[in-house]
Amino acid sequence: MKSIKALVIAVFAATLLAAGCASNSSNDSSAQYGVVKSINQTTESQSGVNVGTLIGGVVGGLAGHQIGSGRGNTAATVAGAVGGAVIGTQVDRNSNSQMYKIGVKLQDGQLVTVNQKGNVADLRVGERVKIVDGEVQPA
């Protein structure tokens, strides 16, 4: 019974995480156009949510829940969740690409900043770009 409950919780958590990470397909009609004003390296995450921490906490909590009974079970669940979150955070830090803050002046004059992960070698200050689904791309 315990393993079925754990499996249901794991499937539910995975479904929530997958739904949170899903994005709509890009559509140029929803793109915003502008000019790159600045590109700076940063340590901030793209979404502000550390997915490694979430997944590590859920998996660790589920693993800890399989140990003991009563208060010992509760303590093992909490310890597993905390330990999993710590490990997940570290794994996420080690696997993340460099983050960049890209300042873009939009056609309407508004200045926006986009946090973007990965290689931005194809972007230059002064270059015309489009922002699609929260990502800056050459126009």
C-alpha positions in Angstrom: 0.0 0.0 0.0 2.9 2.4 0.9 4.5 1.9 -2.5 1.3 2.5 -4.4 0.8 5.7 -2.5 4.4 6.8 -3.2 3.9 5.9 -6.9 0.8 8.0 -7.1 2.5 11.0 -5.4 5.5 10.6 -7.7 3.4 10.6 -10.8 1.4 13.6 -9.6 4.6 15.5 -8.8 6.1 14.7 -12.2 2.9 15.8 -14.0 2.9 19.1 -12.1 6.6 19.7 -12.9 6.1 18.8 -16.6 3.1 21.1 -16.9 5.1 23.9 -15.3 8.0 23.5 -17.7 5.8 23.2 -20.8 5.7 26.2 -23.2 3.6 27.1 -26.1 5.0 26.9 -29.6 6.6 30.1 -30.8 4.4 32.3 -32.9 6.1 35.3 -34.6 2.8 37.3 -34.3 3.3 37.3 -30.6 7.0 38.3 -30.9 8.2 41.7 -29.6 10.9 43.5 -31.7 13.6 45.8 -30.5 17.3 46.5 -30.3 19.8 45.0 -27.9 21.1 47.7 -25.5 23.2 45.5 -23.2 24.3 41.9 -22.6 25.7 41.0 -19.1 26.5 37.7 -17.4 24.5 36.9 -14.3 24.0 34.2 -11.8 20.2 34.6 -11.6 18.0 31.7 -12.9 15.9 32.1 -16.0 12.5 31.5 -14.2 13.5 32.1 -10.6 12.6 28.5 -9.9 15.3 25.9 -9.3 13.8 22.8 -10.9 16.7 20.6 -9.5 15.7 21.7 -6.0 12.0 20.8 -6.6 12.7 17.4 -8.2 15.4 16.5 -5.6 13.1 17.4 -2.7 10.2 15.4 -4.1 12.4 12.3 -4.9 14.2 12.6 -1.5 10.9 12.9 0.4 9.5 9.9 -1.4 12.6 7.9 -0.7 12.7 8.9 3.0 9.0 8.1 3.4 9.8 4.4 2.7 11.8 4.3 5.9 10.4 3.5 9.4 7.0 4.2 10.8 5.3 6.8 12.9 7.5 9.7 14.0 10.6 8.0 12.5 8.8 7.9 9.2 8.0 11.6 9.4 11.6 12.4 10.3 13.0 10.3 7.5 10.6 11.9 5.0 11.6 15.4 6.1 15.3 14.5 6.1 15.0 12.9 2.7 13.2 15.9 1.2 15.8 18.3 2.6 18.7 16.2 1.5 17.2 15.7 -1.9 16.6 19.4 -2.3 20.2 20.2 -1.4 21.6 17.6 -3.8 19.2 18.7 -6.5 20.3 22.4 -6.1 23.9 21.4 -6.4 23.3 19.3 -9.5 21.2 22.1 -11.1 24.0 24.6 -10.4 26.7 22.3 -11.9 24.6 21.5 -15.1 23.3 25.0 -15.8 24.8 27.0 -18.7 25.8 30.6 -18.1 22.9 33.0 -17.6 22.8 36.4 -19.3 20.7 39.6 -18.7 19.9 41.0 -22.0 18.5 44.6 -22.1 16.3 45.3 -25.1 14.7 48.5 -26.1 11.4 47.6 -27.8 9.9 49.4 -30.8 7.4 51.2 -28.4 10.4 52.7 -26.5 10.0 50.4 -23.5 13.2 48.9 -22.0 12.9 45.2 -21.0 15.5 42.9 -19.4 15.4 39.2 -20.3 17.3 36.5 -18.3 18.4 33.9 -20.8 20.4 30.7 -20.4 23.0 29.5 -22.9 25.2 30.9 -25.6 24.4 34.4 -26.8 27.3 34.6 -29.2 24.8 35.3 -32.0 23.6 38.5 -30.2 25.4 41.9 -30.3 24.6 45.3 -28.8 22.8 47.4 -31.4 21.5 44.4 -33.2 17.8 44.2 -34.1 16.2 41.2 -32.3 12.9 39.6 -31.5 11.7 38.3 -28.1 9.7 35.0 -28.5 8.5 33.0 -25.5 10.9 34.9 -23.2 14.0 34.3 -25.4 15.9 36.9 -27.3 16.7 35.9 -30.9 18.2 37.6 -33.9 15.4 39.2 -36.0 
